[in-house]
Amino acid sequence: MVAIIVGLILIAFTVFAALPGGLAWGAEIIAFLKGCTPVLAAFVGLISVFIGIADLKDKKEARIEEEATASKE
């Protein structure tokens, strides 16, 4: 329950900070998003590659295990 309340407060602050009548941080927020997008994209891409490699290894191990089980029967 505390996490939900804190989350709602942070979302409300973000909206207030971005509005022209509030803190008017809209331009800075956009500049930050433009700057962090390539870094975030590279990070997500790297994680995707690692997940893909792990998935291929798991499929290979499962296939080997199925073949071993089938040969025992």
PDB file of N, CA, C and O in Angstrom, chain B, residues numbered from 101:
ATOM      1  N   MET B 101       0.826  -1.182   0.000  1.00  0.00           N
ATOM      2  CA  MET B 101       0.000   0.000   0.000  1.00  0.00           C
ATOM      3  C   MET B 101       0.881   1.262   0.000  1.00  0.00           C
ATOM      4  O   MET B 101       0.573   2.243  -0.677  1.00  0.00           O
ATOM      5  N   VAL B 102       1.960   1.223   0.754  1.00  0.00           N
ATOM      6  CA  VAL B 102       2.868   2.366   0.809  1.00  0.00           C
ATOM      7  C   VAL B 102       3.499   2.602  -0.557  1.00  0.00           C
ATOM      8  O   VAL B 102       3.661   3.748  -0.978  1.00  0.00           O
ATOM      9  N   ALA B 103       3.855   1.525  -1.251  1.00  0.00           N
ATOM     10  CA  ALA B 103       4.481   1.657  -2.567  1.00  0.00           C
ATOM     11  C   ALA B 103       3.525   2.321  -3.555  1.00  0.00           C
ATOM     12  O   ALA B 103       3.954   3.127  -4.381  1.00  0.00           O
ATOM     13  N   ILE B 104       2.251   1.995  -3.481  1.00  0.00           N
ATOM     14  CA  ILE B 104       1.266   2.600  -4.382  1.00  0.00           C
ATOM     15  C   ILE B 104       1.152   4.097  -4.105  1.00  0.00           C
ATOM     16  O   ILE B 104       1.122   4.903  -5.035  1.00  0.00           O
ATOM     17  N   ILE B 105       1.090   4.466  -2.832  1.00  0.00           N
ATOM     18  CA  ILE B 105       0.971   5.873  -2.461  1.00  0.00           C
ATOM     19  C   ILE B 105       2.213   6.652  -2.910  1.00  0.00           C
ATOM     20  O   ILE B 105       2.098   7.737  -3.479  1.00  0.00           O
ATOM     21  N   VAL B 106       3.385   6.099  -2.653  1.00  0.00           N
ATOM     22  CA  VAL B 106       4.629   6.765  -3.065  1.00  0.00           C
ATOM     23  C   VAL B 106       4.664   6.888  -4.587  1.00  0.00           C
ATOM     24  O   VAL B 106       5.055   7.929  -5.114  1.00  0.00           O
ATOM     25  N   GLY B 107       4.264   5.845  -5.287  1.00  0.00           N
ATOM     26  CA  GLY B 107       4.234   5.887  -6.746  1.00  0.00           C
ATOM     27  C   GLY B 107       3.305   6.964  -7.270  1.00  0.00           C
ATOM     28  O   GLY B 107       3.655   7.687  -8.202  1.00  0.00           O
ATOM     29  N   LEU B 108       2.119   7.078  -6.677  1.00  0.00           N
ATOM     30  CA  LEU B 108       1.169   8.110  -7.099  1.00  0.00           C
ATOM     31  C   LEU B 108       1.711   9.512  -6.814  1.00  0.00           C
ATOM     32  O   LEU B 108       1.524  10.424  -7.619  1.00  0.00           O
ATOM     33  N   ILE B 109       2.372   9.683  -5.687  1.00  0.00           N
ATOM     34  CA  ILE B 109       2.957  10.982  -5.352  1.00  0.00           C
ATOM     35  C   ILE B 109       4.053  11.344  -6.359  1.00  0.00           C
ATOM     36  O   ILE B 109       4.125  12.487  -6.811  1.00  0.00           O
ATOM     37  N   LEU B 110       4.901  10.382  -6.709  1.00  0.00           N
ATOM     38  CA  LEU B 110       5.968  10.651  -7.674  1.00  0.00           C
ATOM     39  C   LEU B 110       5.417  10.947  -9.064  1.00  0.00           C
ATOM     40  O   LEU B 110       5.949  11.806  -9.768  1.00  0.00           O
ATOM     41  N   ILE B 111       4.365  10.250  -9.465  1.00  0.00           N
ATOM     42  CA  ILE B 111       3.735  10.534 -10.756  1.00  0.00           C
ATOM     43  C   ILE B 111       3.133  11.936 -10.754  1.00  0.00           C
ATOM     44  O   ILE B 111       3.269  12.678 -11.727  1.00  0.00           O
ATOM     45  N   ALA B 112       2.469  12.293  -9.658  1.00  0.00           N
ATOM     46  CA  ALA B 112       1.890  13.635  -9.557  1.00  0.00           C
ATOM     47  C   ALA B 112       2.978  14.706  -9.618  1.00  0.00           C
ATOM     48  O   ALA B 112       2.796  15.730 -10.276  1.00  0.00           O
ATOM     49  N   PHE B 113       4.098  14.485  -8.946  1.00  0.00           N
ATOM     50  CA  PHE B 113       5.213  15.440  -9.004  1.00  0.00           C
ATOM     51  C   PHE B 113       5.754  15.563 -10.418  1.00  0.00           C
ATOM     52  O   PHE B 113       6.069  16.664 -10.871  1.00  0.00           O
ATOM     53  N   THR B 114       5.862  14.443 -11.116  1.00  0.00           N
ATOM     54  CA  THR B 114       6.375  14.462 -12.482  1.00  0.00           C
ATOM     55  C   THR B 114       5.474  15.288 -13.392  1.00  0.00           C
ATOM     56  O   THR B 114       5.949  16.096 -14.189  1.00  0.00           O
ATOM     57  N   VAL B 115       4.171  15.076 -13.262  1.00  0.00           N
ATOM     58  CA  VAL B 115       3.226  15.844 -14.073  1.00  0.00           C
ATOM     59  C   VAL B 115       3.331  17.323 -13.712  1.00  0.00           C
ATOM     60  O   VAL B 115       3.358  18.174 -14.600  1.00  0.00           O
ATOM     61  N   PHE B 116       3.389  17.638 -12.420  1.00  0.00           N
ATOM     62  CA  PHE B 116       3.501  19.032 -11.976  1.00  0.00           C
ATOM     63  C   PHE B 116       4.782  19.677 -12.503  1.00  0.00           C
ATOM     64  O   PHE B 116       4.772  20.832 -12.927  1.00  0.00           O
ATOM     65  N   ALA B 117       5.873  18.932 -12.475  1.00  0.00           N
ATOM     66  CA  ALA B 117       7.153  19.481 -12.923  1.00  0.00           C
ATOM     67  C   ALA B 117       7.163  19.734 -14.421  1.00  0.00           C
ATOM     68  O   ALA B 117       7.827  20.662 -14.883  1.00  0.00           O
ATOM     69  N   ALA B 118       6.436  18.925 -15.190  1.00  0.00           N
ATOM     70  CA  ALA B 118       6.450  19.070 -16.639  1.00  0.00           C
ATOM     71  C   ALA B 118       5.481  20.138 -17.139  1.00  0.00           C
ATOM     72  O   ALA B 118       5.663  20.655 -18.241  1.00  0.00           O
ATOM     73  N   LEU B 119       4.469  20.478 -16.369  1.00  0.00           N
ATOM     74  CA  LEU B 119       3.477  21.456 -16.802  1.00  0.00           C
ATOM     75  C   LEU B 119       4.067  22.861 -16.861  1.00  0.00           C
ATOM     76  O   LEU B 119       4.917  23.218 -16.046  1.00  0.00           O
ATOM     77  N   PRO B 120       3.611  23.655 -17.829  1.00  0.00           N
ATOM     78  CA  PRO B 120       4.123  25.031 -17.927  1.00  0.00           C
ATOM     79  C   PRO B 120       3.808  25.869 -16.686  1.00  0.00           C
ATOM     80  O   PRO B 120       4.613  26.725 -16.320  1.00  0.00           O
ATOM     81  N   GLY B 121       2.687  25.658 -16.038  1.00  0.00           N
ATOM     82  CA  GLY B 121       2.337  26.429 -14.855  1.00  0.00           C
ATOM     83  C   GLY B 121       3.053  25.959 -13.605  1.00  0.00           C
ATOM     84  O   GLY B 121       3.113  26.692 -12.618  1.00  0.00           O
ATOM     85  N   GLY B 122       3.596  24.759 -13.627  1.00  0.00           N
ATOM     86  CA  GLY B 122       4.285  24.208 -12.459  1.00  0.00           C
ATOM     87  C   GLY B 122       5.739  24.638 -12.440  1.00  0.00           C
ATOM     88  O   GLY B 122       6.044  25.830 -12.447  1.00  0.00           O
ATOM     89  N   LEU B 123       6.618  23.679 -12.417  1.00  0.00           N
ATOM     90  CA  LEU B 123       8.051  23.986 -12.408  1.00  0.00           C
ATOM     91  C   LEU B 123       8.596  24.275 -13.807  1.00  0.00           C
ATOM     92  O   LEU B 123       9.711  24.776 -13.954  1.00  0.00           O
ATOM     93  N   ALA B 124       7.812  23.960 -14.819  1.00  0.00           N
ATOM     94  CA  ALA B 124       8.178  24.207 -16.226  1.00  0.00           C
ATOM     95  C   ALA B 124       9.493  23.526 -16.607  1.00  0.00           C
ATOM     96  O   ALA B 124      10.356  24.133 -17.241  1.00  0.00           O
ATOM     97  N   TRP B 125       9.634  22.283 -16.220  1.00  0.00           N
ATOM     98  CA  TRP B 125      10.822  21.508 -16.570  1.00  0.00           C
ATOM     99  C   TRP B 125      10.628  20.730 -17.863  1.00  0.00           C
ATOM    100  O   TRP B 125      11.417  19.833 -18.161  1.00  0.00           O
ATOM    101  N   GLY B 126       9.609  21.048 -18.625  1.00  0.00           N
ATOM    102  CA  GLY B 126       9.293  20.291 -19.838  1.00  0.00           C
ATOM    103  C   GLY B 126      10.457  20.187 -20.801  1.00  0.00           C
ATOM    104  O   GLY B 126      10.748  19.103 -21.307  1.00  0.00           O
ATOM    105  N   ALA B 127      11.130  21.302 -21.063  1.00  0.00           N
ATOM    106  CA  ALA B 127      12.253  21.288 -22.014  1.00  0.00           C
ATOM    107  C   ALA B 127      13.408  20.431 -21.499  1.00  0.00           C
ATOM    108  O   ALA B 127      14.036  19.703 -22.268  1.00  0.00           O
ATOM    109  N   GLU B 128      13.684  20.518 -20.208  1.00  0.00           N
ATOM    110  CA  GLU B 128      14.761  19.711 -19.633  1.00  0.00           C
ATOM    111  C   GLU B 128      14.415  18.224 -19.654  1.00  0.00           C
ATOM    112  O   GLU B 128      15.285  17.379 -19.867  1.00  0.00           O
ATOM    113  N   ILE B 129      13.143  17.912 -19.434  1.00  0.00           N
ATOM    114  CA  ILE B 129      12.705  16.510 -19.475  1.00  0.00           C
ATOM    115  C   ILE B 129      12.882  15.952 -20.879  1.00  0.00           C
ATOM    116  O   ILE B 129      13.367  14.834 -21.050  1.00  0.00           O
ATOM    117  N   ILE B 130      12.490  16.729 -21.882  1.00  0.00           N
ATOM    118  CA  ILE B 130      12.646  16.288 -23.267  1.00  0.00           C
ATOM    119  C   ILE B 130      14.127  16.119 -23.615  1.00  0.00           C
ATOM    120  O   ILE B 130      14.500  15.154 -24.282  1.00  0.00           O
ATOM    121  N   ALA B 131      14.961  17.040 -23.172  1.00  0.00           N
ATOM    122  CA  ALA B 131      16.405  16.934 -23.437  1.00  0.00           C
ATOM    123  C   ALA B 131      16.976  15.681 -22.779  1.00  0.00           C
ATOM    124  O   ALA B 131      17.800  14.987 -23.376  1.00  0.00           O
ATOM    125  N   PHE B 132      16.543  15.389 -21.559  1.00  0.00           N
ATOM    126  CA  PHE B 132      17.005  14.182 -20.877  1.00  0.00           C
ATOM    127  C   PHE B 132      16.569  12.931 -21.633  1.00  0.00           C
ATOM    128  O   PHE B 132      17.362  12.010 -21.824  1.00  0.00           O
ATOM    129  N   LEU B 133      15.312  12.898 -22.060  1.00  0.00           N
ATOM    130  CA  LEU B 133      14.813  11.735 -22.795  1.00  0.00           C
ATOM    131  C   LEU B 133      15.550  11.547 -24.112  1.00  0.00           C
ATOM    132  O   LEU B 133      15.837  10.418 -24.510  1.00  0.00           O
ATOM    133  N   LYS B 134      15.856  12.651 -24.790  1.00  0.00           N
ATOM    134  CA  LYS B 134      16.624  12.558 -26.034  1.00  0.00           C
ATOM    135  C   LYS B 134      18.031  12.033 -25.763  1.00  0.00           C
ATOM    136  O   LYS B 134      18.574  11.279 -26.570  1.00  0.00           O
ATOM    137  N   GLY B 135      18.615  12.418 -24.655  1.00  0.00           N
ATOM    138  CA  GLY B 135      19.970  11.982 -24.333  1.00  0.00           C
ATOM    139  C   GLY B 135      20.055  10.551 -23.857  1.00  0.00           C
ATOM    140  O   GLY B 135      21.021   9.851 -24.159  1.00  0.00           O
ATOM    141  N   CYS B 136      19.051  10.107 -23.113  1.00  0.00           N
ATOM    142  CA  CYS B 136      19.133   8.760 -22.539  1.00  0.00           C
ATOM    143  C   CYS B 136      18.579   7.683 -23.468  1.00  0.00           C
ATOM    144  O   CYS B 136      18.805   6.498 -23.226  1.00  0.00           O
ATOM    145  N   THR B 137      17.862   8.061 -24.519  1.00  0.00           N
ATOM    146  CA  THR B 137      17.258   7.069 -25.411  1.00  0.00           C
ATOM    147  C   THR B 137      18.299   6.170 -26.082  1.00  0.00           C
ATOM    148  O   THR B 137      18.107   4.954 -26.080  1.00  0.00           O
ATOM    149  N   PRO B 138      19.390   6.691 -26.656  1.00  0.00           N
ATOM    150  CA  PRO B 138      20.370   5.786 -27.269  1.00  0.00           C
ATOM    151  C   PRO B 138      21.026   4.845 -26.251  1.00  0.00           C
ATOM    152  O   PRO B 138      21.266   3.675 -26.551  1.00  0.00           O
ATOM    153  N   VAL B 139      21.310   5.349 -25.071  1.00  0.00           N
ATOM    154  CA  VAL B 139      21.926   4.517 -24.039  1.00  0.00           C
ATOM    155  C   VAL B 139      20.945   3.429 -23.598  1.00  0.00           C
ATOM    156  O   VAL B 139      21.328   2.269 -23.446  1.00  0.00           O
ATOM    157  N   LEU B 140      19.685   3.802 -23.394  1.00  0.00           N
ATOM    158  CA  LEU B 140      18.670   2.833 -23.003  1.00  0.00           C
ATOM    159  C   LEU B 140      18.459   1.790 -24.096  1.00  0.00           C
ATOM    160  O   LEU B 140      18.314   0.602 -23.806  1.00  0.00           O
ATOM    161  N   ALA B 141      18.441   2.230 -25.350  1.00  0.00           N
ATOM    162  CA  ALA B 141      18.269   1.299 -26.463  1.00  0.00           C
ATOM    163  C   ALA B 141      19.432   0.301 -26.528  1.00  0.00           C
ATOM    164  O   ALA B 141      19.217  -0.888 -26.763  1.00  0.00           O
ATOM    165  N   ALA B 142      20.650   0.781 -26.322  1.00  0.00           N
ATOM    166  CA  ALA B 142      21.808  -0.116 -26.324  1.00  0.00           C
ATOM    167  C   ALA B 142      21.725  -1.108 -25.170  1.00  0.00           C
ATOM    168  O   ALA B 142      22.031  -2.288 -25.344  1.00  0.00           O
ATOM    169  N   PHE B 143      21.316  -0.640 -24.001  1.00  0.00           N
ATOM    170  CA  PHE B 143      21.192  -1.513 -22.835  1.00  0.00           C
ATOM    171  C   PHE B 143      20.132  -2.591 -23.060  1.00  0.00           C
ATOM    172  O   PHE B 143      20.363  -3.762 -22.761  1.00  0.00           O
ATOM    173  N   VAL B 144      18.974  -2.200 -23.585  1.00  0.00           N
ATOM    174  CA  VAL B 144      17.903  -3.167 -23.858  1.00  0.00           C
ATOM    175  C   VAL B 144      18.349  -4.147 -24.937  1.00  0.00           C
ATOM    176  O   VAL B 144      18.053  -5.339 -24.849  1.00  0.00           O
ATOM    177  N   GLY B 145      19.053  -3.663 -25.947  1.00  0.00           N
ATOM    178  CA  GLY B 145      19.558  -4.548 -26.987  1.00  0.00           C
ATOM    179  C   GLY B 145      20.556  -5.561 -26.449  1.00  0.00           C
ATOM    180  O   GLY B 145      20.526  -6.730 -26.835  1.00  0.00           O
ATOM    181  N   LEU B 146      21.435  -5.125 -25.565  1.00  0.00           N
ATOM    182  CA  LEU B 146      22.407  -6.029 -24.960  1.00  0.00           C
ATOM    183  C   LEU B 146      21.722  -7.096 -24.110  1.00  0.00           C
ATOM    184  O   LEU B 146      22.087  -8.270 -24.165  1.00  0.00           O
ATOM    185  N   ILE B 147      20.750  -6.691 -23.341  1.00  0.00           N
ATOM    186  CA  ILE B 147      19.993  -7.653 -22.532  1.00  0.00           C
ATOM    187  C   ILE B 147      19.261  -8.640 -23.436  1.00  0.00           C
ATOM    188  O   ILE B 147      19.213  -9.832 -23.136  1.00  0.00           O
ATOM    189  N   SER B 148      18.689  -8.157 -24.541  1.00  0.00           N
ATOM    190  CA  SER B 148      17.990  -9.037 -25.473  1.00  0.00           C
ATOM    191  C   SER B 148      18.925 -10.078 -26.073  1.00  0.00           C
ATOM    192  O   SER B 148      18.546 -11.237 -26.237  1.00  0.00           O
ATOM    193  N   VAL B 149      20.136  -9.668 -26.398  1.00  0.00           N
ATOM    194  CA  VAL B 149      21.116 -10.611 -26.943  1.00  0.00           C
ATOM    195  C   VAL B 149      21.448 -11.682 -25.902  1.00  0.00           C
ATOM    196  O   VAL B 149      21.498 -12.867 -26.229  1.00  0.00           O
ATOM    197  N   PHE B 150      21.674 -11.271 -24.654  1.00  0.00           N
ATOM    198  CA  PHE B 150      21.969 -12.240 -23.599  1.00  0.00           C
ATOM    199  C   PHE B 150      20.811 -13.206 -23.384  1.00  0.00           C
ATOM    200  O   PHE B 150      21.034 -14.401 -23.193  1.00  0.00           O
ATOM    201  N   ILE B 151      19.589 -12.711 -23.410  1.00  0.00           N
ATOM    202  CA  ILE B 151      18.416 -13.572 -23.242  1.00  0.00           C
ATOM    203  C   ILE B 151      18.305 -14.542 -24.415  1.00  0.00           C
ATOM    204  O   ILE B 151      17.994 -15.718 -24.226  1.00  0.00           O
ATOM    205  N   GLY B 152      18.561 -14.047 -25.625  1.00  0.00           N
ATOM    206  CA  GLY B 152      18.511 -14.913 -26.801  1.00  0.00           C
ATOM    207  C   GLY B 152      19.545 -16.023 -26.745  1.00  0.00           C
ATOM    208  O   GLY B 152      19.251 -17.167 -27.090  1.00  0.00           O
ATOM    209  N   ILE B 153      20.751 -15.693 -26.314  1.00  0.00           N
ATOM    210  CA  ILE B 153      21.805 -16.714 -26.194  1.00  0.00           C
ATOM    211  C   ILE B 153      21.433 -17.740 -25.135  1.00  0.00           C
ATOM    212  O   ILE B 153      21.621 -18.939 -25.341  1.00  0.00           O
ATOM    213  N   ALA B 154      20.909 -17.285 -24.007  1.00  0.00           N
ATOM    214  CA  ALA B 154      20.495 -18.213 -22.948  1.00  0.00           C
ATOM    215  C   ALA B 154      19.366 -19.113 -23.433  1.00  0.00           C
ATOM    216  O   ALA B 154      19.331 -20.297 -23.098  1.00  0.00           O
ATOM    217  N   ASP B 155      18.444 -18.564 -24.217  1.00  0.00           N
ATOM    218  CA  ASP B 155      17.339 -19.352 -24.744  1.00  0.00           C
ATOM    219  C   ASP B 155      17.846 -20.428 -25.699  1.00  0.00           C
ATOM    220  O   ASP B 155      17.382 -21.568 -25.654  1.00  0.00           O
ATOM    221  N   LEU B 156      18.793 -20.073 -26.561  1.00  0.00           N
ATOM    222  CA  LEU B 156      19.366 -21.067 -27.471  1.00  0.00           C
ATOM    223  C   LEU B 156      20.068 -22.187 -26.703  1.00  0.00           C
ATOM    224  O   LEU B 156      19.946 -23.359 -27.058  1.00  0.00           O
ATOM    225  N   LYS B 157      20.803 -21.822 -25.649  1.00  0.00           N
ATOM    226  CA  LYS B 157      21.482 -22.837 -24.834  1.00  0.00           C
ATOM    227  C   LYS B 157      20.470 -23.750 -24.151  1.00  0.00           C
ATOM    228  O   LYS B 157      20.667 -24.964 -24.092  1.00  0.00           O
ATOM    229  N   ASP B 158      19.385 -23.169 -23.636  1.00  0.00           N
ATOM    230  CA  ASP B 158      18.355 -23.975 -22.972  1.00  0.00           C
ATOM    231  C   ASP B 158      17.687 -24.935 -23.947  1.00  0.00           C
ATOM    232  O   ASP B 158      17.442 -26.094 -23.612  1.00  0.00           O
ATOM    233  N   LYS B 159      17.393 -24.456 -25.151  1.00  0.00           N
ATOM    234  CA  LYS B 159      16.771 -25.326 -26.152  1.00  0.00           C
ATOM    235  C   LYS B 159      17.708 -26.456 -26.542  1.00  0.00           C
ATOM    236  O   LYS B 159      17.269 -27.590 -26.734  1.00  0.00           O
ATOM    237  N   LYS B 160      19.000 -26.154 -26.662  1.00  0.00           N
ATOM    238  CA  LYS B 160      19.974 -27.189 -27.023  1.00  0.00           C
ATOM    239  C   LYS B 160      20.062 -28.241 -25.918  1.00  0.00           C
ATOM    240  O   LYS B 160      20.084 -29.440 -26.196  1.00  0.00           O
ATOM    241  N   GLU B 161      20.112 -27.785 -24.657  1.00  0.00           N
ATOM    242  CA  GLU B 161      20.168 -28.725 -23.537  1.00  0.00           C
ATOM    243  C   GLU B 161      18.896 -29.566 -23.449  1.00  0.00           C
ATOM    244  O   GLU B 161      18.964 -30.758 -23.147  1.00  0.00           O
ATOM    245  N   ALA B 162      17.739 -28.961 -23.711  1.00  0.00           N
ATOM    246  CA  ALA B 162      16.478 -29.704 -23.674  1.00  0.00           C
ATOM    247  C   ALA B 162      16.441 -30.756 -24.774  1.00  0.00           C
ATOM    248  O   ALA B 162      15.970 -31.872 -24.556  1.00  0.00           O
ATOM    249  N   ARG B 163      16.944 -30.397 -25.967  1.00  0.00           N
ATOM    250  CA  ARG B 163      16.971 -31.354 -27.071  1.00  0.00           C
ATOM    251  C   ARG B 163      17.900 -32.519 -26.742  1.00  0.00           C
ATOM    252  O   ARG B 163      17.560 -33.671 -27.010  1.00  0.00           O
ATOM    253  N   ILE B 164      19.056 -32.238 -26.171  1.00  0.00           N
ATOM    254  CA  ILE B 164      19.996 -33.300 -25.793  1.00  0.00           C
ATOM    255  C   ILE B 164      19.370 -34.200 -24.730  1.00  0.00           C
ATOM    256  O   ILE B 164      19.507 -35.422 -24.786  1.00  0.00           O
ATOM    257  N   GLU B 165      18.691 -33.598 -23.770  1.00  0.00           N
ATOM    258  CA  GLU B 165      18.048 -34.384 -22.710  1.00  0.00           C
ATOM    259  C   GLU B 165      16.930 -35.258 -23.264  1.00  0.00           C
ATOM    260  O   GLU B 165      16.768 -36.401 -22.839  1.00  0.00           O
ATOM    261  N   GLU B 166      16.152 -34.725 -24.217  1.00  0.00           N
ATOM    262  CA  GLU B 166      15.090 -35.526 -24.841  1.00  0.00           C
ATOM    263  C   GLU B 166      15.673 -36.691 -25.624  1.00  0.00           C
ATOM    264  O   GLU B 166      15.130 -37.795 -25.596  1.00  0.00           O
ATOM    265  N   GLU B 167      16.770 -36.451 -26.316  1.00  0.00           N
ATOM    266  CA  GLU B 167      17.417 -37.520 -27.082  1.00  0.00           C
ATOM    267  C   GLU B 167      17.957 -38.588 -26.140  1.00  0.00           C
ATOM    268  O   GLU B 167      17.877 -39.777 -26.448  1.00  0.00           O
ATOM    269  N   ALA B 168      18.506 -38.184 -25.000  1.00  0.00           N
ATOM    270  CA  ALA B 168      19.020 -39.148 -24.037  1.00  0.00           C
ATOM    271  C   ALA B 168      17.882 -39.971 -23.435  1.00  0.00           C
ATOM    272  O   ALA B 168      18.022 -41.175 -23.222  1.00  0.00           O
ATOM    273  N   THR B 169      16.761 -39.313 -23.166  1.00  0.00           N
ATOM    274  CA  THR B 169      15.608 -40.022 -22.615  1.00  0.00           C
ATOM    275  C   THR B 169      15.035 -40.991 -23.654  1.00  0.00           C
ATOM    276  O   THR B 169      14.650 -42.109 -23.311  1.00  0.00           O
ATOM    277  N   ALA B 170      14.977 -40.573 -24.902  1.00  0.00           N
ATOM    278  CA  ALA B 170      14.431 -41.416 -25.962  1.00  0.00           C
ATOM    279  C   ALA B 170      15.351 -42.615 -26.224  1.00  0.00           C
ATOM    280  O   ALA B 170      14.864 -43.698 -26.548  1.00  0.00           O
ATOM    281  N   SER B 171      16.646 -42.443 -26.091  1.00  0.00           N
ATOM    282  CA  SER B 171      17.547 -43.561 -26.344  1.00  0.00           C
ATOM    283  C   SER B 171      17.517 -44.580 -25.214  1.00  0.00           C
ATOM    284  O   SER B 171      17.822 -45.751 -25.441  1.00  0.00           O
ATOM    285  N   LYS B 172      17.158 -44.165 -23.999  1.00  0.00           N
ATOM    286  CA  LYS B 172      17.067 -45.076 -22.868  1.00  0.00           C
ATOM    287  C   LYS B 172      15.822 -45.945 -22.973  1.00  0.00           C
ATOM    288  O   LYS B 172      15.795 -47.058 -22.448  1.00  0.00           O
ATOM    289  N   GLU B 173      14.812 -45.452 -23.635  1.00  0.00           N
ATOM    290  CA  GLU B 173      13.552 -46.215 -23.757  1.00  0.00           C
ATOM    291  C   GLU B 173      13.638 -47.149 -24.880  1.00  0.00           C
ATOM    292  O   GLU B 173      12.685 -47.880 -25.149  1.00  0.00           O
TER     293      GLU B 173
END
